[in-house]
């Protein structure tokens, strides 16, 4: 019950008003449709045994597509009254004294109420499961962030103190090296903060993800431009279909996914000198593929690579500062928020790593919007 109340409190008054209106419209619409169907069927059959079953089905549908117990129970009570008033002789009169009908209506009401309660309970359990998964993701992120932020900050502090305390004793080259270290660690922290802002936005309220039809080539071009400002020494090759490919997405978030994947290839591939991004238009989805010629991904961490868990022991980052887990867990959350998916694998013959993700895309919807 506490979890249920917590979920309900997350809706602001405006959202609650829209939810209540939506639930009322669904209830009235479904019960009205059931009544119309039963009236129509009376013209084809004098038997009315189908009427209670159709109204029980209507109650189940109401319970499935509304929130809370109230609407399912109200629809169950309305179904009993409608069956008695409209479809039971004498018609358009309430009459519970006919032999056998009181028991029939009591059983129907009890069945409808139980179905409504069970359906609603299942929906609440699903919401609780999603909340638990969200809390687990946040815990994993907090654990990863506590590691990934602490060490760069320590390094920045040590380099800055070294310059201030030994300014006159240090040569120009030594000062430049310390300042470059501060710059690199600061850039890493900026990327980490961007990832955290993205994951907070996605996990905070998935319903607020705004997608528009974006030209995939433009999103890829923006990501490559950002990446090469930091890693100009790495060649990036892109492969696009001849026709223009569009997909519904939050362009900024998907661009960040591509930047994260390329940065992971550059940092964790160790020997990476070339990255290839390819796009394929498949039936009802667009496939993005990022490949590199680095050392690949340790097979033992492939099963958990998107879970935000830190590598340990021999699998930890060799510089002791950075792990790919946090960035890839952010990427996975962004892609899943788009109703897509992602996978990672090593290419054959030690030719590097490949990470693919795909976004749903129905071309007819694009044509309708156009």
Secondary structure, DSSP 8 states (H G I E B T S, - for coil): -HHHHHHHHTS-HHHHHHHHHHHHHHHHHHHHHHHHHHHHHTTT-S--HHHHHHHHHHHHHHHHHSSSSHHHHHHHHHHHHHHHHHSSSSTTS----STTHHHHHHHHHHHHHHHHHHHHHHHHHHHHHHHHHHHHHHHHHHHHHHHHHHHHHHHHHHHHHHHHHTTTTS-HHHHHHHHHHHHHHHHHHHHHHHHHHHHHHHHH-GGG---EEEEHHHHHHHHHHHHHHH-TTSEEEEE--SS--EEEE-HHHHHHHHHHHHHHHHHHSSS--EEEEEEEEETTEEEEEEEE-SS---TTTGGGTTTT----GGGS-TTSS--SHHHHHHHHHHHHHTT-EEEEEE-GGG--EEEEEEEE--HHHHHHH-
